[in-house]
Structure formats: C-alpha cells, structure tokens
Amino acid sequence: MWSRLLGAATRATAARATYVPRTYPLSFSVAFTSVKTGAADYITQTYIERQDFDIHRNFAFWVFGAYFLGGVQYFFYVRVLGRWFPRAEAFALLPPRAKLKDTEGQRQVLYQLAVDMFLFEPFVYFPMFYQTKIRIQGGDGDDALRAYTRNIAQDIQNFWCVGVPAFLFNFTFCPMWLRIPFIAVYSFFWTCFLSFKRGNER
C-alpha cells in the first residue's frame, strides 16, 4: 500500500515538475538556456578568472544562449533530427533491454551523433558563437571569421571530448522535449570552459 502511494506521489510530482517543458518546449528552452549561459559566463568571470565583470561579454553569452542554444538548437535537435530520423523519439522511450534489440534505432542514434559532431557543431555552432560574441563586443564579421578559423581545430577537439558521450546519452535516452534541457544542464560546464578559453578574445 505504502509503495503504491509513494509511487503515485512520485509520478504526480514528476508530472508537475515537467509540465512547463513538456507543454511549452521552445519557450522553456529559450528561457532556460539564456539564463544558464549568462550565469556560466558570470561565474567564469568573477570566480574563475577573478577579474572585473565585463557586461558586454556577459550580454553576448545571454544573447547566444537565448537565440541559438534555445531557439536554433531546438529547431535542429527536435524538428530537423526528428524528421530526418523518424525512429529517434520512439527509440529514446524504449526500456534498455528493448534498445539492445533495436538495431535500426541504434543506427539512427549513431547517424544523429555523426551529423551533430561533424556538421552542426563545427559549421553552425562555433561560427555563430564567434559571430555573436565578437560583434556584441565591437568587432565585425571579419574579426569573427578570423577567430573561428584560428581556433576551430582546437575548439572542436575540446568539444568532442565532452560532446560525444553527452550527446550519445541524449539521443539514446532523452525524449524530444527533454533534449534541450539536458543539453543546457550538461553544457553549463562546457560554457564555463568556453568562456574561460574564448571569452576575452575580440
């Protein structure tokens, strides 16, 4: 009896906690990622680098978090990949034993990972990061392009170290509505690293 009551209470709590991201996934993604990205840069500036707070640099991270990490990534990871790989959501919802038997679902996970790591990240994510940050800090498109070409080889290697296992987990276990919140949580630490490495470049 008590176990049933506890299970029912747990399910009810989980339903309430996930109501907003399930019902308003895009709005939640934009709000959550903008706050997360700005907070990660703030912590990096004030507690890791221990320097005077640069509001223009921080604003760049807020903007990038809102329109790109929340908006563009939602469109790509949920809409585009969901259409290109129609078994993606069904596979994510399967129990672990069923996942082991679903070879087509496993292939689609690996295809999503390859598209993300070899196309989206190097040719969309990083160019947009440098364009946003450097333009807000007073540079122009040429400055952003130079920073991107100078850093991309090292940036993408650093990203793959954390991105490959994180996105493999994401594509394997997270339903579509949870993809962006999961990315936002894991990428808090990645954003701190990116802010530390590239935040002061102009």
Summary of the structure (lengths in Angstrom):
residues: 202
radius of gyration: 18.7
end to end distance: 62.7
largest distance: 67.0
contacts: 631
relative contact order: 0.15
helix: 88%
strand: 0%
